[in-house]
């Protein structure tokens, strides 16, 4: 039996792979919403069994509204929490940000999970 020793990673550079100008909360708010990012980019990568780690590069976009971040990340727990709970996200997702977006993002995730 072969052991799985090579870790596979997927890097998502939000500013380059999604939008330099992320939008609002919902699809109904227009293009590049948090809901669109979550459902079309982030969740498929997190659910992919062939990917061990998803690395998010956050600092390449012009900036994020709190509604975008809360929906994109808190929404993972609300919409996909049975498969992607807090523990799974902590294991599989890594957030790279020198602008402290990682702190806000983990805050939204923990709030949605009911943990402080």
N, C-alpha and C positions, 0 to 999 in steps of 0.2 A: 504494500500500500504506500502510495506516494504522500509525503507530508507537504502541507502548504506552507512553504517558508518564504516565498517572495510576496511581499506586501504590495498590493495594488492600490494606487492612489489616483484620485481624480481631483484636479485643481480647477476651481471655478473662479475666474477673475471677473467680478461683477461688472466693473466698468467696461471691460472689453467683451466679455461673453454675453452680457445681458443689455446693459444700457449705461452710458455715461451720466444720464439724467433719470434715475429711478423715479417712478411716479408715486401715486397715492396708494390707498389700501386695497381696493377691490378692482376687479376687471371693469366694472361699470364706471370707475373713476378715470378711465382712459388707459393709454398704453403704458407699459412697463410698471405695472402695479406690483405690490407685495404679493398679492394672490397669484398673479401670473408667474412671478419668479419662483414662488414656492411650488406651484403645481407643475410647471413646465420644465424647470431646471433643477431645483434643489431636491424635492422629494424623489423624483426618478433616480437621481444619483445616490441618495441615501438608501433607497430600497434595492438597489442593484447588488445582488449577492456576489458579483464578481469584483466589486470595489470594496476594499477594506477601510479606506480612509478618504473622506471628502474634505479638501482644504479650500476654504473660502478666502479669497483676497478681496478685502473690503475697501481699501483706500484709493482705488483707481476710479471711482465714480465721483461726481461733483459733490455729492452729499446725499443724505437720506432723511426723510421725514420720519418722525416716530411712528406714524401710521403704517408706513411701508415696512419698517423693521418689525413692528409688533405683529402685523399680519403675516409677513413672510416667515417669521420664526416662532412666535407664540402660536400661530396657526398650525404649525406642524403638530403640536401637542393636541390642539382641539380637533383637528381633522384626521390625524393619522396616529394618534397616541397609542393605539393598541399595538401597532407595529413599531412605531418610532417613539418610545417613551424617553424620559430624561436620561436614564442610564445608557440606552442605546445611542442617543445623540452625543452624550459625553464621550463614548467610546469611538464613534465613527466620524464625528465632525470636528474639524479644527478651524478656528477663525483667526486670520492674520490681519492685524490692524494696529498701526502706530497711533491712530486717532481715537482709540478706545471704543470703537464700535463693538468689539467683542464683549466688553463689560455690559453694554446696553442689551446686546442680543441675548446673552446668557440670562440677564435679568428678565427679559420678556419670556423666555422659555421657562424659567423657573416659576414665574408668576402664573403662567398658563398651567403648569404642572401642580400648582398649589404649594410650592416649596419656596422658602425665602433664603 
